């Protein structure tokens, strides 16, 4: 598939696509001195909309607890 030419994409379209589909970043960084590893960092980050994350089963417990807190606050105000 060849590109059909230069197309302009707005920031809102990029953010909408990112939140709809999601993005996972997986990085491993190792700092070595003279061939000896000193520091190792492993990073896994997921960025997506809440509906997308719940669809894949990510953060379900957190979502339930946050929504539960919101419901308790609403009940206490009445």
N, C-alpha and C positions, 0 to 999 in steps of 0.2 A: 504494500500500500504506500503510495507516494503522497507526500504533502501536496495540497492543492494551492499553496501559496501562503503568504504571511497573513495570519489571522490574529486579531487583537483579542486578548482574553482579559476581562476585568478581574480585579482582586476579589470581588464578591463571588464570581463564578468559580475561582480557584478554591476559596474557602468553602463554598457550597459543595463542591466535589470532594474536598478533603473530609468534611464532616459526614458526607453521605457514604463514601466508600471506605474511608479510614486510611491510616498510614502507620506502618510499623518501622521503627528504626532499631537496628541491632548493631552495636559497635563494641569492639574489643580493642583496648589500648594497653600496650605494655611499654613501660619506660625502662630502658636498659642502659647500663654504663659498663663499658668494657666487656660486653657480652654477658653481663650478670643482670637478670631481671630484678628491678627494684620495686616497681609499683605496677600493679595490673588492675585495670578497671573494666568492668563489663556493664554495658548499658543496654537496656531494652526499654523502649518507650513506645506507647501506642497513643495515637491521636485520632479521635473519631467523635462523632456525635453520640449522644447518650442512647438514642434508639439503635444505632448501629452496634454499639458495644453490647447492649442488652440482647440484640439479635444473635451475637456470637457467644453469649454467656459470660461476658466480662463485666465485673463489678456489680453483679446482681445483688449481693448482700449489702453493699454500700448503698445502692439505689433504694432498696427496701427500707433500710434504716433511716435514710434521709427523708424519704416520703413519709415514713412513720412518724418522724419527729415533726414534720409539717402538719400532719393530721392531729397530733397531740396538742400542738400550739393552737390550732384552730378550735379544738374542742375546749381548751382552757379559756379562750377569749369569750366564748358564748356563755 
